[in-house]
Amino acid sequence: MSAVAIDPYATAAPSGRFLYGLNPLAKLAAPLPAMLVLVFVRDLATPLAFIVLAYAVLLAGARLTARLGLLLVVALPLGAAVIGLGMALWTDASRVDTSVTILQIGGWSLYGGALAVGLATGLRFVAIIALALIAGLTSTGPDLVRAAVQQLRVPYRIGYTALAAFRFVPRFGHELEVIRQAHRVRGAHGGRGPFAALARWWGYIVPLLAGAIRHAERVALAMDARAFGAHPDRTERHLVPWRVRDTVFVAAFWVVSAGILIAFFPWTL
């Protein structure tokens, strides 16, 4: 029986946080039906219930950090309020003018029906984002690619090529910081103001492009040295298996989602 290799670059799952031990595809498949259904609902209770569900799963299964706290407590509620108010202002007043008037300025009126429509839209957006965060905050790009290659049979030429391209972004950030430090040491493009900032950014372009070309050449040589694309499949060093707990999580999430939809039933027969 072959042992499963451990990825030395993978972050250790926090103790007691079950989301990090699940297959990334399970965390995508579980909320996906609810996210699709939320596009078509129009009431307030259904997206609010899914927001509560997503928050409960994240608080129970994800690492509690200041970033997550700000996202859940500040960013998402603020986003719902801003989107809701904006949609309320854009709602056709002639379709809701029979509802109660919330605010009136001159000949313009903000009706309760328009506000309800706007808040429902804002809550739908936030509910979809909150459900997407279940996978987004607890999965890594490499594990998602490995799971797609191993379980969904995505050709590894596509998966790992996309992963290599995705990893260019943090590499560019690192090289940009190195170039900035080198310019500071040499005292190049000093000063303040928009023209000095423009001169500094213009000085970053050429060395950044040169570094990007060098990195692309190294990646291409490394892929050629490993016979990338020479065979229909490859041996995986790090396995991301689909376990029983993944099936249980997906099934439980679907059952709870179906229960929410049956309880509120946001459609009219």
PECORZI-V597466 format. One record per helix or strand of 3 or more residues. SS is the DSSP state (@ for helix, = for strand). FROM is the first residue (numbers start at 1). LEN is the number of residues. If there is no record, write none. Layout:
BEGIN
ss = <SS & SS>
from = <FROM & FROM>
len = <LEN & LEN>
END
This chain:
BEGIN
ss = <@ & @ & @ & @ & @ & = & = & @ & @ & @ & @ & @ & @>
from = <18 & 24 & 45 & 66 & 93 & 101 & 108 & 112 & 141 & 156 & 168 & 194 & 244>
len = <4 & 15 & 17 & 25 & 3 & 5 & 4 & 25 & 11 & 11 & 19 & 32 & 21>
END
